[in-house]
């Protein structure tokens, strides 16, 4: 991905995907019992804050001069990896704890 605009477009698509995943978590929180709802809501808030931080970094990336271009891109990629792991871990953990799925 040598082209900055191409990278920004792909980044926006990835963020949109994660936004949808966080929205699913928020919807699940709304359907949950009070004790689990708070945990789901808190985790969704944490994930949304991480996503918004990445969006800010993307704006910085778009506006960066050539010297900062690669360093900001590396920070964004690390942040995306962390967000991806956090979302996947959250869904896995909450799925294990979901009383509706236990038989």
C-alpha positions in Angstrom: 0.0 0.0 0.0 2.2 2.8 -1.2 -0.6 5.2 -1.8 -1.6 7.2 1.2 -5.2 7.8 0.1 -5.6 4.1 -0.7 -4.4 3.2 2.7 -6.8 5.7 4.3 -9.7 4.2 2.4 -8.8 0.7 3.5 -8.4 1.9 7.0 -11.8 3.5 7.0 -13.3 0.3 5.8 -11.7 -1.7 8.6 -12.8 0.9 11.1 -16.4 0.7 9.8 -16.3 -3.1 10.2 -15.1 -2.8 13.8 -17.7 -0.2 14.5 -20.4 -2.7 13.4 -18.8 -5.3 15.7 -18.9 -2.9 18.6 -22.5 -2.1 17.8 -23.3 -5.8 18.0 -21.8 -5.9 21.4 -23.9 -2.9 22.5 -27.0 -4.6 21.2 -26.1 -7.8 23.1 -25.7 -5.6 26.2 -29.2 -4.2 25.8 -30.6 -7.7 25.7 -28.7 -9.0 28.7 -29.6 -9.2 32.3 -28.5 -6.3 34.6 -25.3 -8.0 35.9 -24.0 -8.9 32.5 -25.3 -5.8 30.8 -22.9 -3.5 32.8 -19.9 -5.7 31.7 -21.0 -5.7 28.0 -21.6 -1.9 28.1 -18.2 -1.2 29.8 -16.3 -3.3 27.3 -18.2 -1.7 24.3 -17.2 1.7 25.7 -13.6 0.7 25.9 -13.5 -0.7 22.4 -15.2 2.4 21.0 -12.6 4.6 22.7 -9.8 2.6 21.1 -11.5 2.8 17.7 -11.9 6.6 18.0 -8.2 6.9 19.0 -7.3 5.1 15.8 -9.6 7.4 13.8 -7.7 10.4 15.2 -4.4 8.7 14.3 -5.8 8.3 10.8 -6.5 12.0 10.6 -3.0 12.7 11.8 -1.7 10.3 9.2 -3.6 11.9 6.4 -2.2 15.3 7.4 1.4 14.2 8.2 4.4 15.2 6.2 6.5 12.5 4.6 8.8 12.2 7.7 6.0 11.2 10.0 4.1 9.2 7.4 5.7 5.8 8.1 5.9 6.2 11.9 2.2 7.1 12.2 1.3 4.3 9.9 3.2 1.8 12.2 1.3 3.2 15.2 -2.0 2.8 13.4 -1.2 -0.8 12.5 -0.2 -1.6 16.0 -3.4 0.0 17.3 -5.5 -1.9 14.8 -3.9 -5.2 15.9 -4.7 -4.4 19.5 -8.3 -3.4 18.7 -8.8 -6.6 16.6 -7.5 -8.7 19.5 -9.5 -6.9 22.1 -12.8 -7.3 20.1 -12.1 -11.0 19.4 -11.2 -11.7 23.0 -14.2 -9.8 24.2 -16.6 -11.8 22.1 -15.0 -15.0 23.0 -15.0 -14.3 26.7 -18.6 -13.0 26.7 -19.7 -16.0 24.7 -18.2 -18.3 27.3 -20.0 -16.4 30.1 -23.4 -16.1 28.3 -25.9 -18.1 30.4 -28.2 -18.5 27.4 -25.5 -20.6 25.6 -24.9 -23.0 28.5 -26.9 -26.2 28.5 
